[in-house]
């Protein structure tokens, strides 16, 4: 799907502001850190339930029900930046709820909503075995991730719109789009 003119305008305006000035928290994005109950047998995590709040105390479950649950596998191959990078895509109507159940990944979001108070903002976060949490991504926020561990990444994601090839709800932007200007390299300190 082609970028709507408003989103294209936002992307074109990003180059005038350095990435360092655009890093922050995107309005409407929610992160819920899981509580883990562990013992000698393993662990238990409640992923989602009615009444859940995000880390800032806001209701985490969407106003409308989930329509589909899917799983994605990304092979960890190492390198710098580690491969693969699966970015960017966006939705017109759909919320995405990401939960990485194996491996670790760095999520990267870009607010492309022209009427958002955080328009142009880039938000990064860790998800996975070493950062057990779920992130809720609103429509018109471009999103992607990269493997940062030596284990394959398995991403479970819940969405509020069912996939339909006849009514596509998503568009794509190259992972290295110069207008976004995100540096995917990993610093080895």
N, C-alpha and C positions, 0 to 999 in steps of 0.2 A: 504494500500500500504506500502510496506517495505521501510525503510529509504535507500536512495542511500548511497553508501559507503562514499562519501564526507561529507554528513550531519552527518552520524554516527561518522565519525572522528572528526567533529567539536564538537558534543555532548560529546564525550569521552575526548576531550581536555579541556572542561569547568571546570572540577573538580580541575584542577591545578591552577585556578585563583579564588579567593574569589568573591562572588557575588557583594560585595561592589565595587570592582574594575571593574566590568563589567556593572554597571548601567550607562545609558546614552541615547543618541539619536541615533537611527538606521538610517543609510544612506538609503535614498529613502522613508522612512515613512513620510507621510505628515498629518498634522492636520489643519483643517479649523474650526475656531471658528465662530459660527453663529452670525449674527446680528439679534436681536429680536426687533420688533416693537410692543409695548404693549400699550393698553389703557384700559378703564374701561370695554370693551367688551371681552377682551382676548389678544391674541398676534398673530403675523404672522412672520414666518421664511422662508427665501428662502434657501432650502437645497442645491441644485446644479443648476448651470446654466453655459452656455458657457462663457468662460472668467474668471471664478472663480480662485482666487489665494489662496494658503494655507497661514498660519500665517507667513511664511517666505518669501512670495512674489512669490512662484513658481506656475506654472500652475497646477491646481488641478484635472481637468478632464483628464481621461486617453487618450492615443493616439488612442486606439481602443474602440469601443462603449461598453456600458453595454449590457450583454447578458441575465441577469436574476435579478430579485429583489425578496428577500425572507424576511420572518419575523420569529423570534424565541422568545419564551417566556420562561423565567427562573423564577421559583417561589422563592420569598424571604421567607426564613424560619428562619433567625437569626442564632445565634451561633457564634463561633469564631474558625476557620474562618466561616464567613457567608456562607450559602449554597445557591445555588450550585456554584461550581466552574466548569466552562465549558472550559476546556483546555486540552491539546494543540492540534491544528491541523495545517497543512501547505498545500500549493498547489505548483504544478510544474509550471503552466502557469497562473493561475488566480490571479488577484488583487481583494481584498475585500475592500469595502467602508462601514464602520460601522456608524450607527446613532442610538443611543438609545433614543427612544421617550417616554419612561416611566421608572421611577426608576432611580437608579444610579449604575454604575459599575466601577470597576477598571480593565482597560485593561492591559494585560501583553504580550509583544512581545519578541521573542528571534531570533536574526539574525543567521540563520544556513547556510548562503551562504559562502562557503569556500573561495571565491574570493572577498568578500566584505571588504571594509576598516573598517567596524564595526563588523566583524565576532565575534560571541560570546557575543555581547552586549545584555543587557536586558533593555527594555524600558517600563516604566509604565506611565499611564495617567488615568485621570478620564473622563468619558463620562456619559451623561444623563441629567435629568431635571435640576440639579444644575451645570452642566458643558456642556452646549449646544454646541457641536462641532461634527465634523465628522473626522474619521481617515481613511487614505488610506494605505493598507497593501500590500507590494509587495510579489511576489512569493518567496518561500523558507524562509519566515519569519514566524516562528511558532507563533500562536496567541491564546489567550484565555481571559476569563474574569471571574469576580466573582461579585455577588450582594453585594453591600455595603449599601443598604438602606432597609427599611422595606417594600418597595413596590416591587411588581414583576417587573422584567426588561423585557421590550419589545425592541428587537433589530431588526431594519430594516437594511438589508444589500444588497448592489448592488454588482454584480460580473461581471467580464469581460469574463467569460466562462460559458456556460450553463452546468448544472449538467447532467452527462451521466453515468448510471450504467455500461455501456459497456466500458467506457474509463475514469476510475476514475482519478481525478486530485488531490486527497488529501490523506494525511497520518495522522496518529495520534501518539502522544507522551503523556504518562501519565502526569497528572497535577502535580504530586509530583515526577517526575523523578529526582533522586538524582544528575544526571549530570547537570541539570539546576540549582537545588538547590534554587529555589525561595521559600521564606517564605510567605505563604498566610495569616498569622495571621494579625489581625488588632490591632494596639496599641490603647489602651484607655487611653489617656493622661489626 
